[in-house]
Amino acid sequence: MPQRRWTTEEKLEIALAVIRGQEPVSQMCRLTEAGRGLRYGVSETAVYRWRDQFLQGARAGLSGGRGDEVEQLRAENEQLKTIIRELTGANRILKKAQQL
């Protein structure tokens, strides 16, 4: 059975329902009375992920959209520098081994 694709509007509707506390997530995702699947057809994990993504986007929008993005880019930059250092060291070792 193929996985259902959710539109942005549907994800937004569900995330806002959770944030507003209109309905507990467990109740939103519980089996229907007929037992034919999830009410919204989505897992609690996905609902919480959508809620968190929504809140992150709202936070970024309220802060001018740059704060978290800049921090993420700095962290990624440090990770990439570490990888480059490791690869450079490995490259030097291999070049020395070839010369022997």
A tleap script that builds the chain and sets N, CA, C and O, in Angstrom:
source leaprc.protein.ff14SB
mol = sequence {
  NMET PRO GLN ARG ARG TRP THR THR GLU GLU
  LYS LEU GLU ILE ALA LEU ALA VAL ILE ARG
  GLY GLN GLU PRO VAL SER GLN MET CYS ARG
  LEU THR GLU ALA GLY ARG GLY LEU ARG TYR
  GLY VAL SER GLU THR ALA VAL TYR ARG TRP
  ARG ASP GLN PHE LEU GLN GLY ALA ARG ALA
  GLY LEU SER GLY GLY ARG GLY ASP GLU VAL
  GLU GLN LEU ARG ALA GLU ASN GLU GLN LEU
  LYS THR ILE ILE ARG GLU LEU THR GLY ALA
  ASN ARG ILE LEU LYS LYS ALA GLN GLN CLEU
}
set mol.1.N position { 0.843 -1.178 0.000 }
set mol.1.CA position { 0.000 0.000 0.000 }
set mol.1.C position { 0.894 1.249 0.000 }
set mol.1.O position { 1.717 1.406 0.902 }
set mol.2.N position { 0.754 2.124 -0.972 }
set mol.2.CA position { 1.611 3.299 -1.051 }
set mol.2.C position { 1.335 4.265 0.100 }
set mol.2.O position { 0.218 4.384 0.603 }
set mol.3.N position { 2.415 4.948 0.490 }
set mol.3.CA position { 2.301 5.915 1.571 }
set mol.3.C position { 1.595 7.164 1.074 }
set mol.3.O position { 1.858 7.632 -0.034 }
set mol.4.N position { 0.705 7.698 1.883 }
set mol.4.CA position { -0.071 8.881 1.516 }
set mol.4.C position { 0.809 10.122 1.566 }
set mol.4.O position { 1.643 10.264 2.461 }
set mol.5.N position { 0.627 11.002 0.622 }
set mol.5.CA position { 1.330 12.287 0.592 }
set mol.5.C position { 0.412 13.350 1.161 }
set mol.5.O position { -0.739 13.476 0.741 }
set mol.6.N position { 0.914 14.104 2.105 }
set mol.6.CA position { 0.132 15.152 2.753 }
set mol.6.C position { 0.488 16.500 2.148 }
set mol.6.O position { 1.661 16.793 1.916 }
set mol.7.N position { -0.513 17.310 1.896 }
set mol.7.CA position { -0.253 18.656 1.386 }
set mol.7.C position { 0.203 19.537 2.542 }
set mol.7.O position { 0.000 19.207 3.710 }
set mol.8.N position { 0.808 20.641 2.204 }
set mol.8.CA position { 1.234 21.597 3.218 }
set mol.8.C position { 0.043 22.083 4.024 }
set mol.8.O position { 0.143 22.251 5.239 }
set mol.9.N position { -1.075 22.308 3.366 }
set mol.9.CA position { -2.268 22.793 4.054 }
set mol.9.C position { -2.784 21.767 5.058 }
set mol.9.O position { -3.214 22.130 6.153 }
set mol.10.N position { -2.741 20.485 4.689 }
set mol.10.CA position { -3.190 19.438 5.602 }
set mol.10.C position { -2.267 19.330 6.815 }
set mol.10.O position { -2.728 19.201 7.950 }
set mol.11.N position { -0.970 19.384 6.562 }
set mol.11.CA position { -0.011 19.339 7.664 }
set mol.11.C position { -0.217 20.530 8.597 }
set mol.11.O position { -0.180 20.390 9.820 }
set mol.12.N position { -0.431 21.696 8.006 }
set mol.12.CA position { -0.659 22.906 8.798 }
set mol.12.C position { -1.909 22.766 9.652 }
set mol.12.O position { -1.897 23.117 10.832 }
set mol.13.N position { -2.976 22.260 9.072 }
set mol.13.CA position { -4.237 22.078 9.794 }
set mol.13.C position { -4.049 21.162 11.000 }
set mol.13.O position { -4.541 21.453 12.090 }
set mol.14.N position { -3.337 20.055 10.802 }
set mol.14.CA position { -3.121 19.097 11.877 }
set mol.14.C position { -2.190 19.681 12.932 }
set mol.14.O position { -2.452 19.544 14.127 }
set mol.15.N position { -1.099 20.335 12.504 }
set mol.15.CA position { -0.163 20.940 13.461 }
set mol.15.C position { -0.854 22.002 14.305 }
set mol.15.O position { -0.636 22.074 15.514 }
set mol.16.N position { -1.678 22.817 13.682 }
set mol.16.CA position { -2.392 23.855 14.431 }
set mol.16.C position { -3.402 23.251 15.397 }
set mol.16.O position { -3.597 23.773 16.495 }
set mol.17.N position { -4.041 22.165 15.003 }
set mol.17.CA position { -4.985 21.502 15.907 }
set mol.17.C position { -4.267 21.007 17.157 }
set mol.17.O position { -4.809 21.088 18.259 }
set mol.18.N position { -3.045 20.494 16.988 }
set mol.18.CA position { -2.265 20.022 18.128 }
set mol.18.C position { -1.848 21.202 19.002 }
set mol.18.O position { -1.970 21.142 20.226 }
set mol.19.N position { -1.362 22.262 18.385 }
set mol.19.CA position { -0.905 23.430 19.139 }
set mol.19.C position { -2.053 24.068 19.906 }
set mol.19.O position { -1.891 24.476 21.056 }
set mol.20.N position { -3.191 24.149 19.276 }
set mol.20.CA position { -4.370 24.743 19.926 }
set mol.20.C position { -4.945 23.838 21.007 }
set mol.20.O position { -5.746 24.284 21.828 }
set mol.21.N position { -4.550 22.591 21.014 }
set mol.21.CA position { -5.058 21.639 21.990 }
set mol.21.C position { -6.496 21.243 21.728 }
set mol.21.O position { -7.221 20.843 22.640 }
set mol.22.N position { -6.900 21.358 20.480 }
set mol.22.CA position { -8.277 21.026 20.114 }
set mol.22.C position { -8.585 19.557 20.355 }
set mol.22.O position { -9.709 19.181 20.689 }
set mol.23.N position { -7.559 18.743 20.177 }
set mol.23.CA position { -7.749 17.308 20.297 }
set mol.23.C position { -6.388 16.695 20.605 }
set mol.23.O position { -5.400 17.061 19.969 }
set mol.24.N position { -6.310 15.780 21.553 }
set mol.24.CA position { -5.028 15.131 21.840 }
set mol.24.C position { -4.518 14.368 20.616 }
set mol.24.O position { -5.296 13.813 19.840 }
set mol.25.N position { -3.222 14.355 20.469 }
set mol.25.CA position { -2.623 13.669 19.320 }
set mol.25.C position { -3.008 12.199 19.314 }
set mol.25.O position { -3.316 11.637 18.263 }
set mol.26.N position { -2.991 11.581 20.475 }
set mol.26.CA position { -3.332 10.154 20.523 }
set mol.26.C position { -4.743 9.909 20.011 }
set mol.26.O position { -5.011 8.893 19.370 }
set mol.27.N position { -5.635 10.838 20.292 }
set mol.27.CA position { -7.010 10.692 19.819 }
set mol.27.C position { -7.095 10.968 18.317 }
set mol.27.O position { -7.864 10.320 17.606 }
set mol.28.N position { -6.311 11.920 17.840 }
set mol.28.CA position { -6.308 12.225 16.403 }
set mol.28.C position { -5.817 11.028 15.596 }
set mol.28.O position { -6.267 10.805 14.471 }
set mol.29.N position { -4.901 10.264 16.166 }
set mol.29.CA position { -4.253 9.183 15.418 }
set mol.29.C position { -4.784 7.805 15.772 }
set mol.29.O position { -4.342 6.814 15.189 }
set mol.30.N position { -5.717 7.712 16.705 }
set mol.30.CA position { -6.208 6.395 17.125 }
set mol.30.C position { -6.996 5.726 16.007 }
set mol.30.O position { -7.420 6.368 15.046 }
set mol.31.N position { -7.178 4.432 16.158 }
set mol.31.CA position { -7.947 3.680 15.179 }
set mol.31.C position { -9.397 4.136 15.201 }
set mol.31.O position { -9.949 4.449 16.256 }
set mol.32.N position { -9.987 4.168 14.055 }
set mol.32.CA position { -11.403 4.516 13.969 }
set mol.32.C position { -12.229 3.381 14.525 }
set mol.32.O position { -11.718 2.277 14.716 }
set mol.33.N position { -13.488 3.631 14.787 }
set mol.33.CA position { -14.369 2.594 15.334 }
set mol.33.C position { -14.450 1.394 14.403 }
set mol.33.O position { -14.550 0.254 14.857 }
set mol.34.N position { -14.406 1.651 13.115 }
set mol.34.CA position { -14.481 0.546 12.154 }
set mol.34.C position { -13.167 -0.229 12.094 }
set mol.34.O position { -13.106 -1.314 11.516 }
set mol.35.N position { -12.109 0.336 12.696 }
set mol.35.CA position { -10.815 -0.345 12.710 }
set mol.35.C position { -10.151 -0.402 11.352 }
set mol.35.O position { -9.335 -1.285 11.089 }
set mol.36.N position { -10.499 0.538 10.487 }
set mol.36.CA position { -9.961 0.503 9.121 }
set mol.36.C position { -8.814 1.472 8.938 }
set mol.36.O position { -8.589 1.947 7.825 }
set mol.37.N position { -8.095 1.775 9.975 }
set mol.37.CA position { -6.934 2.619 9.807 }
set mol.37.C position { -6.968 3.811 10.726 }
set mol.37.O position { -7.897 3.981 11.516 }
set mol.38.N position { -5.961 4.625 10.620 }
set mol.38.CA position { -5.841 5.796 11.471 }
set mol.38.C position { -6.807 6.879 11.029 }
set mol.38.O position { -7.105 7.020 9.844 }
set mol.39.N position { -7.288 7.639 11.995 }
set mol.39.CA position { -8.279 8.670 11.676 }
set mol.39.C position { -7.776 9.620 10.595 }
set mol.39.O position { -8.455 9.871 9.599 }
set mol.40.N position { -6.582 10.135 10.811 }
set mol.40.CA position { -5.988 11.002 9.796 }
set mol.40.C position { -5.029 10.230 8.896 }
set mol.40.O position { -4.501 10.781 7.930 }
set mol.41.N position { -4.811 8.985 9.204 }
set mol.41.CA position { -3.901 8.180 8.407 }
set mol.41.C position { -2.452 8.582 8.581 }
set mol.41.O position { -1.647 8.461 7.657 }
set mol.42.N position { -2.120 9.067 9.782 }
set mol.42.CA position { -0.764 9.532 10.043 }
set mol.42.C position { -0.365 9.095 11.452 }
set mol.42.O position { -1.208 8.987 12.342 }
set mol.43.N position { 0.906 8.851 11.636 }
set mol.43.CA position { 1.385 8.414 12.944 }
set mol.43.C position { 1.587 9.615 13.875 }
set mol.43.O position { 1.706 10.758 13.433 }
set mol.44.N position { 1.620 9.317 15.166 }
set mol.44.CA position { 1.877 10.380 16.146 }
set mol.44.C position { 3.243 11.005 15.907 }
set mol.44.O position { 3.409 12.214 16.069 }
set mol.45.N position { 4.209 10.203 15.528 }
set mol.45.CA position { 5.553 10.722 15.269 }
set mol.45.C position { 5.531 11.786 14.180 }
set mol.45.O position { 6.165 12.832 14.315 }
set mol.46.N position { 4.806 11.521 13.107 }
set mol.46.CA position { 4.717 12.498 12.018 }
set mol.46.C position { 4.017 13.767 12.483 }
set mol.46.O position { 4.432 14.870 12.127 }
set mol.47.N position { 2.959 13.619 13.275 }
set mol.47.CA position { 2.229 14.793 13.763 }
set mol.47.C position { 3.139 15.662 14.618 }
set mol.47.O position { 3.162 16.883 14.459 }
set mol.48.N position { 3.890 15.039 15.526 }
set mol.48.CA position { 4.801 15.812 16.373 }
set mol.48.C position { 5.913 16.463 15.548 }
set mol.48.O position { 6.336 17.581 15.845 }
set mol.49.N position { 6.380 15.767 14.521 }
set mol.49.CA position { 7.416 16.336 13.653 }
set mol.49.C position { 6.874 17.567 12.914 }
set mol.49.O position { 7.565 18.580 12.807 }
set mol.50.N position { 5.646 17.478 12.408 }
set mol.50.CA position { 5.036 18.619 11.720 }
set mol.50.C position { 4.843 19.790 12.672 }
set mol.50.O position { 5.073 20.944 12.312 }
set mol.51.N position { 4.413 19.474 13.905 }
set mol.51.CA position { 4.243 20.539 14.901 }
set mol.51.C position { 5.582 21.236 15.168 }
set mol.51.O position { 5.650 22.465 15.195 }
set mol.52.N position { 6.636 20.454 15.362 }
set mol.52.CA position { 7.954 21.023 15.639 }
set mol.52.C position { 8.469 21.841 14.458 }
set mol.52.O position { 9.051 22.909 14.648 }
set mol.53.N position { 8.257 21.344 13.243 }
set mol.53.CA position { 8.680 22.091 12.052 }
set mol.53.C position { 7.926 23.407 11.941 }
set mol.53.O position { 8.500 24.438 11.591 }
set mol.54.N position { 6.637 23.361 12.243 }
set mol.54.CA position { 5.824 24.577 12.208 }
set mol.54.C position { 6.351 25.596 13.212 }
set mol.54.O position { 6.505 26.774 12.890 }
set mol.55.N position { 6.626 25.139 14.424 }
set mol.55.CA position { 7.110 26.047 15.461 }
set mol.55.C position { 8.494 26.599 15.129 }
set mol.55.O position { 8.779 27.761 15.417 }
set mol.56.N position { 9.351 25.784 14.531 }
set mol.56.CA position { 10.667 26.265 14.112 }
set mol.56.C position { 10.530 27.345 13.043 }
set mol.56.O position { 11.225 28.360 13.078 }
set mol.57.N position { 9.632 27.114 12.099 }
set mol.57.CA position { 9.403 28.110 11.052 }
set mol.57.C position { 8.836 29.398 11.619 }
set mol.57.O position { 9.212 30.491 11.194 }
set mol.58.N position { 7.936 29.268 12.573 }
set mol.58.CA position { 7.362 30.460 13.205 }
set mol.58.C position { 8.439 31.222 13.966 }
set mol.58.O position { 8.503 32.450 13.907 }
set mol.59.N position { 9.282 30.489 14.677 }
set mol.59.CA position { 10.366 31.113 15.432 }
set mol.59.C position { 11.314 31.858 14.485 }
set mol.59.O position { 11.723 32.987 14.757 }
set mol.60.N position { 11.650 31.212 13.383 }
set mol.60.CA position { 12.552 31.838 12.406 }
set mol.60.C position { 11.906 33.079 11.804 }
set mol.60.O position { 12.568 34.096 11.601 }
set mol.61.N position { 10.605 32.989 11.519 }
set mol.61.CA position { 9.903 34.135 10.951 }
set mol.61.C position { 9.861 35.313 11.900 }
set mol.61.O position { 10.004 36.461 11.481 }
set mol.62.N position { 9.664 35.033 13.178 }
set mol.62.CA position { 9.599 36.110 14.163 }
set mol.62.C position { 10.966 36.719 14.454 }
set mol.62.O position { 11.056 37.872 14.877 }
set mol.63.N position { 12.019 35.957 14.232 }
set mol.63.CA position { 13.360 36.484 14.477 }
set mol.63.C position { 14.001 37.007 13.197 }
set mol.63.O position { 15.211 37.228 13.153 }
set mol.64.N position { 13.221 37.198 12.191 }
set mol.64.CA position { 13.759 37.671 10.920 }
set mol.64.C position { 14.221 36.523 10.040 }
set mol.64.O position { 14.739 36.750 8.946 }
set mol.65.N position { 14.038 35.284 10.509 }
set mol.65.CA position { 14.349 34.123 9.693 }
set mol.65.C position { 15.819 33.818 9.557 }
set mol.65.O position { 16.186 32.965 8.749 }
set mol.66.N position { 16.681 34.479 10.315 }
set mol.66.CA position { 18.105 34.289 10.112 }
set mol.66.C position { 18.802 33.597 11.284 }
set mol.66.O position { 19.807 32.916 11.078 }
set mol.67.N position { 18.303 33.751 12.483 }
set mol.67.CA position { 19.002 33.268 13.670 }
set mol.67.C position { 19.339 31.797 13.637 }
set mol.67.O position { 20.514 31.434 13.688 }
set mol.68.N position { 18.351 30.953 13.555 }
set mol.68.CA position { 18.586 29.508 13.568 }
set mol.68.C position { 19.324 29.054 12.322 }
set mol.68.O position { 20.168 28.159 12.384 }
set mol.69.N position { 19.014 29.658 11.212 }
set mol.69.CA position { 19.659 29.273 9.953 }
set mol.69.C position { 21.155 29.539 10.023 }
set mol.69.O position { 21.953 28.706 9.592 }
set mol.70.N position { 21.541 30.685 10.559 }
set mol.70.CA position { 22.957 31.028 10.671 }
set mol.70.C position { 23.660 30.042 11.600 }
set mol.70.O position { 24.763 29.587 11.298 }
set mol.71.N position { 23.033 29.709 12.724 }
set mol.71.CA position { 23.629 28.759 13.661 }
set mol.71.C position { 23.769 27.378 13.028 }
set mol.71.O position { 24.777 26.702 13.235 }
set mol.72.N position { 22.780 26.959 12.269 }
set mol.72.CA position { 22.857 25.663 11.592 }
set mol.72.C position { 23.980 25.659 10.570 }
set mol.72.O position { 24.704 24.672 10.446 }
set mol.73.N position { 24.129 26.747 9.841 }
set mol.73.CA position { 25.196 26.839 8.847 }
set mol.73.C position { 26.569 26.847 9.513 }
set mol.73.O position { 27.516 26.257 8.993 }
set mol.74.N position { 26.679 27.508 10.649 }
set mol.74.CA position { 27.962 27.504 11.379 }
set mol.74.C position { 28.312 26.099 11.843 }
set mol.74.O position { 29.456 25.666 11.711 }
set mol.75.N position { 27.331 25.385 12.386 }
set mol.75.CA position { 27.573 24.021 12.847 }
set mol.75.C position { 27.964 23.119 11.681 }
set mol.75.O position { 28.885 22.309 11.793 }
set mol.76.N position { 27.256 23.266 10.558 }
set mol.76.CA position { 27.585 22.475 9.375 }
set mol.76.C position { 28.985 22.804 8.874 }
set mol.76.O position { 29.730 21.914 8.463 }
set mol.77.N position { 29.333 24.070 8.909 }
set mol.77.CA position { 30.653 24.509 8.476 }
set mol.77.C position { 31.746 23.861 9.335 }
set mol.77.O position { 32.761 23.412 8.803 }
set mol.78.N position { 31.550 23.808 10.640 }
set mol.78.CA position { 32.515 23.173 11.530 }
set mol.78.C position { 32.635 21.683 11.238 }
set mol.78.O position { 33.737 21.134 11.244 }
set mol.79.N position { 31.511 21.029 10.982 }
set mol.79.CA position { 31.534 19.603 10.645 }
set mol.79.C position { 32.314 19.369 9.359 }
set mol.79.O position { 33.107 18.433 9.264 }
set mol.80.N position { 32.085 20.219 8.380 }
set mol.80.CA position { 32.787 20.071 7.101 }
set mol.80.C position { 34.281 20.331 7.257 }
set mol.80.O position { 35.090 19.651 6.624 }
set mol.81.N position { 34.661 21.293 8.077 }
set mol.81.CA position { 36.078 21.550 8.342 }
set mol.81.C position { 36.732 20.332 8.976 }
set mol.81.O position { 37.858 19.976 8.628 }
set mol.82.N position { 36.036 19.698 9.896 }
set mol.82.CA position { 36.565 18.499 10.548 }
set mol.82.C position { 36.767 17.387 9.526 }
set mol.82.O position { 37.792 16.707 9.544 }
set mol.83.N position { 35.807 17.201 8.648 }
set mol.83.CA position { 35.920 16.174 7.607 }
set mol.83.C position { 37.091 16.478 6.689 }
set mol.83.O position { 37.838 15.574 6.317 }
set mol.84.N position { 37.258 17.735 6.321 }
set mol.84.CA position { 38.366 18.116 5.441 }
set mol.84.C position { 39.701 17.833 6.114 }
set mol.84.O position { 40.622 17.324 5.475 }
set mol.85.N position { 39.816 18.161 7.413 }
set mol.85.CA position { 41.067 17.882 8.136 }
set mol.85.C position { 41.361 16.388 8.134 }
set mol.85.O position { 42.495 15.976 7.891 }
set mol.86.N position { 40.339 15.576 8.406 }
set mol.86.CA position { 40.531 14.126 8.439 }
set mol.86.C position { 40.937 13.585 7.069 }
set mol.86.O position { 41.843 12.758 6.969 }
set mol.87.N position { 40.275 14.048 6.027 }
set mol.87.CA position { 40.598 13.574 4.679 }
set mol.87.C position { 41.971 14.044 4.233 }
set mol.87.O position { 42.689 13.309 3.555 }
set mol.88.N position { 42.342 15.256 4.607 }
set mol.88.CA position { 43.669 15.777 4.259 }
set mol.88.C position { 44.749 14.931 4.923 }
set mol.88.O position { 45.755 14.595 4.299 }
set mol.89.N position { 44.533 14.589 6.189 }
set mol.89.CA position { 45.493 13.738 6.892 }
set mol.89.C position { 45.599 12.367 6.260 }
set mol.89.O position { 46.701 11.850 6.070 }
set mol.90.N position { 44.468 11.777 5.934 }
set mol.90.CA position { 44.470 10.458 5.291 }
set mol.90.C position { 45.150 10.520 3.933 }
set mol.90.O position { 45.873 9.598 3.555 }
set mol.91.N position { 44.926 11.587 3.209 }
set mol.91.CA position { 45.547 11.775 1.892 }
set mol.91.C position { 47.068 11.847 2.020 }
set mol.91.O position { 47.785 11.238 1.225 }
set mol.92.N position { 47.552 12.568 2.990 }
set mol.92.CA position { 49.010 12.672 3.208 }
set mol.92.C position { 49.607 11.307 3.525 }
set mol.92.O position { 50.671 10.948 3.019 }
set mol.93.N position { 48.908 10.554 4.367 }
set mol.93.CA position { 49.404 9.222 4.731 }
set mol.93.C position { 49.466 8.323 3.503 }
set mol.93.O position { 50.441 7.595 3.318 }
set mol.94.N position { 48.443 8.365 2.669 }
set mol.94.CA position { 48.433 7.533 1.461 }
set mol.94.C position { 49.535 7.950 0.479 }
set mol.94.O position { 50.160 7.094 -0.147 }
set mol.95.N position { 49.773 9.243 0.346 }
set mol.95.CA position { 50.849 9.709 -0.552 }
set mol.95.C position { 52.210 9.234 -0.063 }
set mol.95.O position { 53.057 8.835 -0.863 }
set mol.96.N position { 52.421 9.278 1.253 }
set mol.96.CA position { 53.694 8.813 1.809 }
set mol.96.C position { 53.853 7.315 1.596 }
set mol.96.O position { 54.951 6.846 1.297 }
set mol.97.N position { 52.767 6.560 1.748 }
set mol.97.CA position { 52.808 5.118 1.548 }
set mol.97.C position { 53.138 4.758 0.110 }
set mol.97.O position { 53.826 3.769 -0.141 }
set mol.98.N position { 52.655 5.552 -0.832 }
set mol.98.CA position { 52.915 5.296 -2.247 }
set mol.98.C position { 54.386 5.572 -2.585 }
set mol.98.O position { 54.951 4.940 -3.478 }
set mol.99.N position { 54.981 6.488 -1.887 }
set mol.99.CA position { 56.375 6.849 -2.160 }
set mol.99.C position { 57.348 5.803 -1.660 }
set mol.99.O position { 58.491 5.754 -2.116 }
set mol.100.N position { 56.916 4.962 -0.726 }
set mol.100.CA position { 57.819 3.950 -0.168 }
set mol.100.C position { 58.077 2.816 -1.077 }
set mol.100.O position { 58.819 1.899 -0.724 }
savepdb mol mol.pdb
quit
